[in-house]
Amino acid sequence: MDDKKKRQSIILYVILVIAIVVAVRAFIYPAVTGNQVQNVDYSTFISMVDDHEVDQVQYNTDNSTILFTGKGDEAGKTFQTNVFPGDTDLVSRLEDAGVTFTAELPDAGSNMLLYLLMMWGLPLLFIFGGGYLLNRQLKKSMGDDPTMTFGGGGIGNFGKSGAKVVAQSETGVTFKDVAGEDEAKDSLAEIVSFLEKPQRYEAIGAKLPRGALLVGPPGTGKTLLAKAVAGEAHVPFFSISGSEFVEMFVGRGAAKVRDLFKQANEKAPCIVFIDEIDTVGKRRDAGLTTNDEREQTLNQLLTEMDGFDNHKGIVVIGATNRPDTLDPALLRPGRFDRRIPVELPDLAGRKAILALHAHDVKMDPGLDLDVIARSTPGASGADLANIINEAALRAVRMGRNRVSQEDLQESVEVVIAGEQRKSTVLSEKEKKLVAYHEIGHAIVAAIQRGEAPVQKITIVPRTSGALGYTMQVEEDEHFLTTKTEALNQIAVLCGGRSAEEIIFHDVTTGAANDIERATQLARNMVTQYGMSDEFGPVALGTVQNRYLNSTATLTVADGTAERIDQVVHDIVESCHQTAIRILRENQFKLHELARYLQVKETITGEEFMRIFARDNDLLPKPAQD
């Protein structure tokens, strides 16, 4: 039974119970309460006796009360009143009225018992009886034991882990389907070997690692690697997200953990994959903000990982991009024995990932994926897969049945800067401003590097909000940055604003992102890289969320923070003045290239260098044909 049908069954059951309760109150309650005792005052009792409306009277000596039944218009009703001590003529008054005061009255308690039975017993019987039957029906439809009731799993799968078996024996993914992460594959290959031939390791006394933690930025293929391990070892693969353990009621998350490992023991050997494990495995805190449910779930996970028999071949693989928040008890040997970094791919890795995804797409022969790999430094595997897919989509839109090099180049720009905004038409003044801004970046980069600094310059607006951009391509992969290179980068970032100041003697908002990036790089030079003359090689901050936004927090006194701000300002301003000097020295080329870009709107790096190097003694002349 799917979730929709289960919800419909529960809603219908609740409506039925409400209808029964309403019917009981509307029809049965008035009939039952018709003979209930009514309290009246003593004068009313005397008036009814004198009017011959009293049939029987019973005197209760324990609490000095009088119970009497009526006749005539009040026939069948029972009344109660308190005895008035000063009335000595009551007996003679009753005799004169012909009232029988020695006979026993009808038992009003029987009516009260019937009332309680109808008002509470019958609805409760429907609620618990119907709930039991509905619970049995739901369990039969889910294949569980039909004799179990609410406590063991009941309505809503209380205590069920929710883990899904992606594959009983084959995930359909192997290490051949993973590219750009050779080091991670090598680290996981031993786990595959143990699952395939455990006797080789048991003969020497080695034990299978209980867990492996995949750590890296989003989109690098952590889930894909876990599936590949199960596919290589030909074992069942359980997949569950850490958020599925998070519950509102204390104990439910821990019950899900127990159920998950119970299923794993039944299917051993197998792989248990917990994605985003930081959701449930965060460091326990003794503060007032503690969460009992989350801590109980974490404690149960620690107990299960420490308690299962790893000779059965159960391997827990966790994935996270926030390892700094995990509880130390979860990371100790015996639980997650291995920590496997899954980093962003390098140049060779990006080439391999592009080739892997391009294998499934029809492409023109002779496409140069190397250019695409160089154009995407810092891209994850998911980004590269998206670039190939965007290129295929563009080819279809253009009416072609194969992907061309132009499609790949455009898809890189779509992923980086967004689609072209055809609805945004720049005025001639704004187009001129953007052209000088972008050429300013390119000239500063060309002078400092002495070679073609860019692959493409455009002033076509994009959906990301950019009115133009300069795409730079590194010839080689760099893993280290010198202080001189960092200062040159800041100067290039200041080139756009500097061109505006020189040509228009004014500034615009177009340099906001450049200023932000330049300031951040200068701050990192001071606080993290130790590249400032005033502070030297001293760490002045700590980096948090390395794999997400890499935010840095200062760990200094207030006075030192003010000095840091001043040093950062001096670095950025020095690079700003360098950019102004370079552009003033090449102002003629700045005008020539900006006008050319205004007309063309988009130029390549080769076009830029051909014009810039012509009659320019600062750069090597282009080769003659």
N, C-alpha and C positions, 0 to 999 in steps of 0.2 A: 504494500500500500504506500503510495507516494505521500509527500508532506501535505499536498493540497487536500487529498481525500481524508487524511487523518484530522486535519483542521476542521473540515466540514463535518466529520462524525462527532467531534467534541462539541462543536457549536450546536448541532442538532440535539445532542444529549442535554446540554445546558438549557436550551429552550424548552425541552420536554419537562425537565424538573421544575422550571419556573411555572409552567402552565399547570402542573399538578398541584403545586403549593397554592397558586391562586384559586384553583377549583376547590380545594379543601377549605380555604378561608371563606369562599363565597357561598358554598352550599352546605358543608357539614358543620362548620363552626356555629352558624346561627341555630341549627337544630340542637346542637349539644349544649350550647349556653342558654337554651330556653329555660331550663330548670335550675339555673344557678341561684344561689342565695343572694337576696337583695337586702341591703341594710336600710332600715327606716328608723325614725325616732319613735319614742314611746307614745307620744300623743297620737301619731298616726295609727299605732297599734290599737289604742283605746277607741279611736273613732271607728276603725274597721270592726272591732268587736261590737260596738253599739249599733253599727249598721248591718250586723249579721253577715259580714264578709269574711269571717274567720271560721275555718273548719276544724282544725286541730292545733293544739298548743303543746309544746314540750319545754319544760323548764330545765336548764342546765345549772346545777348547783356549783360546778367547778369554777365557772367564770361569770356566774350571775347573768346569763343571757337567756333570751326567750326565742325559740324557733317556732314559727307557726306557718301553716299553709292556708291559702285563701280559698274562697268559693265564690260562686256567682261569676262576676266579671273577672275576678282574680283567681279563678279555679286553676289548679295545677302549678301555681307559683309558690315559692318558699321564701319567707322573709325572716329577718333576724333583727332583734332590738335588745337594748340593755334594760335590766330590771330597775324600776324606780322604787327605792327603799321606802318612801313615805306612803305608798299606795297599799292600804290594808284591805281594800274592798275588791281586789282583783278576782279572788276565787268566786265570790257571789256574783260579780259582773259576768264572769264566764258561764256560770250556771244559768243565769237569767238569759244569756244569749244562746244557750244550747250548744256551747263549744265543748268538744271532747278534749280534755286536757290531760288525760292519762294515757291516750293511745300513742304509739310510736310513729314518728314521721318517716317519709321516704328518705333513703340514704343519699344525701347530696354528694358524698364522696365518690360514689360510682360514676356520677356525671363528670366530676373532675378528672377521674382516671381516664374516662373515655375521651375527654377533651385533650388531655396531654398526649394520648395515643394518636389521635387524629392530627393534632397540630405539629407534633415533633416526630413521633415514631414512624408514621407513614412516609413523610418526605425523606427522613434519614435512610429508611429502607430503600427507597428509590435511588438515592444518591450513591450509597455504598454498593448496593446490589448492581445497579446499572453501571457504575464505574468498574466494578470487578469484571462484569461481562465484556464491557468495552475494552478493558485492559487485556483480557484473554484474546479478544479478536485481533487487536493490534499486534500482539506478540505472535499469533499464528501467521499473520500476514508478513511479519518480518523474519519468520523462521526461528524464533526463540522458543524457550520452554513455555508452553501455555499454562503451566501450573503456577508460574511466578506471578506475583502481584506487584503493587506499587513500589515496594522497597527495592526490588532487584533491578529494575530497569524501566518498568511502567510506562505510563503515558509520557511522551516526549523524550524517550530514550535516556532517562536519568542514569548517569554513570557510564554511558557508552562513550568510547573514545572518539568516534567519528572518523577514525583513520580509514583511508580507502586503500585497498590493495590495487596498486596500479597494474601489476602483472603477477600472475601466479608463478611463472617460470622465466618469461622473457619480457623485458621492458621495451625491446625494439631499439634500444640505444646502446652503443658500445663506444669504446675509446676512439674508434675511427670517426665518430660523429662529433668529436670534441677537438677543436683546433686552438692553437695559441696558448695552451696551458700545459706544456710538456712537463714542467716540474711538478705540477699538481697531479698529473696522471701517473708520474713515476712514484709519487708518495702513496697513491691509492692502489697501485698495482700489487703491492705486497698483501693488502687486504683481500684482493681478488684471489691471489694465489693461495692464501690460507683457507678461504671458503671453498676453493676447488679441491685442494689436497691438504686437509688439516693434519693427516697422519705424518707428513714430512716434518711439521713443526712440533707435533706432540712427541715425536721420537727423540728430539733433542731437549725437550722440556720447555719449549717456547709457548707462550700463551697469546691467543688472538687479542688484538687491541679491542677494548670494549667500545670505544667511540673515537670518531674523528671529527674535528671541528673545521669546517670550511669558512675561511674568513676573507672577505674582500669587498670591493665596491659593488653597488647594484649593477646587474646586467653582465657580470663576468662569467656566468655559467656554472654557478654553484649547484643548482638543482640538476642541471644537465650532467654534471660530473657524478652526482649521487646515483642518478639513473644508469649511467654508464657502468658504474661499479656493479650494480645488480645485474645488468645485462651481460657483462663479461663473466660473472660468476654463475649465471643461470639460476638465480634464487629469487623468491618473492620479494617484492618491494612495497613496503608500507610508507605512505606519504601523509603527513599531517602538518598543519601550520601551528605555530606556537600560540596564536590567538585563539585557537579552538579549545585550548585548555582553560582559558580565562572565563570564569563564571561569576555570577552575582552572589550565589549562595555558597557558603563555606562547605567544603567537602566534595563538591561536584567535580572540580578540576582534578583533585587527587584520585577520585574514582575513575576518571577518564584515563589517567596515567596507568592505573592498575589494569584496566581493561586492555589498553594498548599493548602492554607487555605480556598479558595473558594470551592475546592473539599471536604475538610474535613467538612465544614459546611453542604454541601449537603448530606454527608454520616453519620453525627453525630447520635448517639455517636460512636466514633472511636478512634483509636490510631494512632498518627503521630510519626514515628520514624525517627530521623535524625542522621545518623551514622557519626562519625568523625566531630562533630559539631564545633570543634576548627578551621576547615578550614575556616568557614564563621564567626565564633564568636570570633575571636581574639580581644584582647584589642585594642581599638582605640588609635592612636598615633598622637600627634600634630606636629610631626617632618616633615621633608621634604620628607620622604619616604612614606607618606600617600597614600592610594589607594582609590580613590573616588568610584569606582565600588564596592569594598568590603565593604566600610563603608555604602554606600547606601543600600546594601543588608542586612547588620546587622541592620541598622536603621529600615528597613521594617520588619525584623523578630521581633525586639523589639516591634514595633507598633502592629503587628498582635497578638503576644502573650499577649499583654496588653489589646487588644481591643475585642477579641472574647468572646462570652457569654459562660462561663464555665458551665452554667446550661444545655447546650446541651450535655455535656459529651464528650468534645474534650480534650484529654490528649496528650501533647507533651513529648516524651521521647527522650532525647539526650544521646549520648555515646561518650566518649573521654578518651584518656589516657594522655592528657595534660591539666588538669584543671587550672594550673597556668597561662596559656596564655589567658584564657577567659575574656571577658569584664565584669567588675563588674555589669553593668546594666543588663546583661543577667542572673546573678546569684541571683539577689535580689528576695525577696518574691513577689509573684504575677506573676512571670515568671517561673523560675525553683525553685519551692518551696522546693523541696527535693533533697538532694545530697546523693546518695546511693553508698557506696563503694562496688566494686566487686573485692575482693582481691584474691590473689593466694590461692588455697585450702590448708588446713592443712592436717595432716595425716589422720584424719577421713574423711575429704572431698575427699582426693585422693582415699581412699578405695571405697567410694560411687560412684565416677565418673568411676573408673575402673569396678566396678560391673555393672553399668548402661550400659556401652558400651560392656562389655563382654556378656551381656544378648542376644545380637543379633548375637553372634559368637559361633559356635560350639566348645566346649572346653572339654578336658579330665576331668572326675570327680575328685574332690579333689584338684584342683589347689589352690595354696596359693597366693592370690592377696595381702596379707599383706606384703609379702617380696617385691613385686614390688612397693607398695606404699612407703615403707621405703627407697627404692633405688632411689626414684625420688623427693627429697626435692626441692621445688621451681618450680616444673613443673606446668604448667597451664592446664586447662581442655582440650584445644586443643592438648597439648603435650601428655596427657594421652590417648586421643582418637586415636592419631597417633600411640602410642605404641601398643594398641590393634590391630589396623589395620596392622601394620608391622608384628606382630606376626602371624596374619592370612595369610598374604602374604608369610611369610617364611614357614608356614605349607604346603601351596599349592606347593611351590617350592620343598619341601622335599617329595612330593608325599603322604602327609597325609590328612585325611579329618577332623581332629580335631586339635586344638591348644594345645600344651603341655607346661609344665612349662619351658622347655628349650627354646621354641620359645619366651615366654614372657621375659626371661632373656636376650636373644640375642637382642630382639627388644629394650630393654632399652639401651643396649650398642650402637645399631645403631643410636638411637635418640641422645644419649649423645656424642658419639665419631665417628659415621659414620660406614660404612661397612668395613669389613676387606679388606685390599689392598693385594690381592693375587699376584699382579705383583711385589710388593716390597719384595725383599728377602734380609734380613740383613746379612752382613758378620759376621763371628764368633766374630770378635773384637767388632763390633757395638752391636751385640746381648749381649755380655758380659757387655758392658758399660750400656745398657738399663736395664739389669737384676740387676746390682748393684744399679743403680739409683732408680728403683722402690722398691727394697727391703729396700733401705735407708729410703724412706718415711714410709714404713710399720713398721720398727723397732722403729723409733722415736715415731710413734703414739702408738705402743704397750707398750713401756716403760712408756710413760706419762699417759696412760689410764689404764694400767694394765689388759687389756682384748683384745678380738679379735677386731682389729681396722678396718678391711676391710672385704669386701665380696668376692673380686676377685682381683687378680694381674695377668697381662698379658703383654707379650712383643710382641704381634702380632700387626703389624702396622695397622692403621685405616685411612680412607679417610679424616678425619679431619686434618691429618698431624701428629698426635701423633704416635710415634714409640712404645709406651706402655703406660699403665695407671694403676692406683690403684683406684678401686671403693670402696668408704667408705659408710657405712650404719649406720645411727644413730638408736639406740634402741628406743629412745623416741624423741618426738617432742620438740624442744627447741625454746622458743620465746625471751629469754634473753641470752646474752653472757657475762660472767665475764671477767675481765682483764686477769686473769690467763689462761682462756680458749682461749682467743684471742692470747696470747703469745705462747701457745702450738700449735695453728694452724700455726702460722708463723714458729715455729721450725719444724713442720712436712713438711711444704712447702720447707724449706731449707734442708731437709734430703737428697733429691736426689743429689743436688750439693755437699753436704758435703761428701757423699759416693764416688763421683768421685774424690774429692781432696784426701781422705784418701787412696784409693786403687790405683789410677792411677797417683796421684800427678800432675793432670792437670784438666782442666774444658772443658766442651763442650757447644754447643748451646742448648742442650736439656732441660736446666732449664729455658729457657726464660719466659715461661708462669708462672712457679712457682715463679720466681723473681717478675714478674709484680703483681701477686696476693698478695704476701707477702708485697710488698711495698705499695700497695693500702690499705691493711688492717691496716698496721702500720700508714699510713697517716690518715685514718679514726679515729683511736684511738686518734690521737693528735688533729685533727681539729674538729671532730664531737662528739666523745664520751667523751672527757675530761679525758682521761686515762693516760696522761703524767704527770710526777712529776714536770716538769718545768713550764708548762702553767696551769695545774690544770683544773677545770671545767669551761672552757671558750670556747665558740663557735668561731672558727676562720675561718669558711667558711659557705656557704649556698649551699643547695642541689637543683639542677634544674632537671626537667624532672624525677621526682621521679618514675613514672611508666614505664619509658623507660630505659635510661642508667644510671640514678641516678648520673649524673656528679656533682661534687662539685667545687665551685668557692671560692677561698680564698678572704677574706675581711679584709686584714691586710696590714700593711706597708711593704715596701721592706725589711727592716731590720728584721722584725718579720718573714717574709717568709724564709729568710736565716736560722734563728734559727729553724724554723719548719723542714726544710730540714735536718738539723744536728740531731735533735731529732729523726726523722724518720730513718735516717741512723743508729743511735745508737741502736734503738730498733731492727731493722732487723739484725744488726751485732751481738747483744747479743744473739738473738735466733739462729743465725747461729753457734755461738760458742757452744751453748747448744746442737745442733744437732751433731756437731763434737765430743763433749765429750761423748754423748750417744753411738754413733757408734764406737768410739775407745774402749769403755768398752765392747761392744758386737761384736767386729770385727770377732771373730770366727764364731758366728752365721750369720754374714753378708756374710762371704765366703760360709758357708754351704747352706744357703737359696738361694743365687745368683746362685750357681752351680745347685741346684735343679730346679730353675726357668728356667735356660738355657736349661735344658733337657726337661722339661715339657711344657715350653712356657706359660702355663696358669695354675694357682693354685688357690684354694679357700681359704677363710679366715680360715677355719677349718684346712686345710693342713698346712698353715703358722703357726698357733698357736701350732699345735702338734709338729712341729719341733722346733719352737722357745722356747717353754716352757720346752722342754726336757733338763734336767740337767741345768736349769736356775733358780737360787734362787730368781731372781727378780720378777718372775711371779708365780702365783698359778699353781700347777701341774694339768694336765688334769685328769678327773675322770677315775678310772679304771673300765673296763668292768667286 
